[in-house]
């Protein structure tokens, strides 16, 4: 989990994270799910969305926040963000950004 948080902005795969903790990908995914109650990639997605939300609220545009949070597709980011936070990134930022 610490490794995922520290590397939230870079592309990661289960294989790479498993290698980092010296486990096979399947064993790592199974153990991770047992501890976190979600898959490693779902956990990473949650981290990325929280990171992007923080970036948006600090003043970055949605496209910049998406890129910095590790998303390659702005439309995929928008869809995930809206699903998680109930509003499109730009609308969310406008509503909650401090003046």
Secondary structure, 3 states (H helix, E strand, C coil): CHHHHHCCCCCCCHHHHHHHCCCCHHHHHHHHHHHHCCCHHHHHHHHHHHHHHHHHHCCCCHHHHHHHCCCCCHHHHHHHHHHHHCCCHHHHHHHHCCC
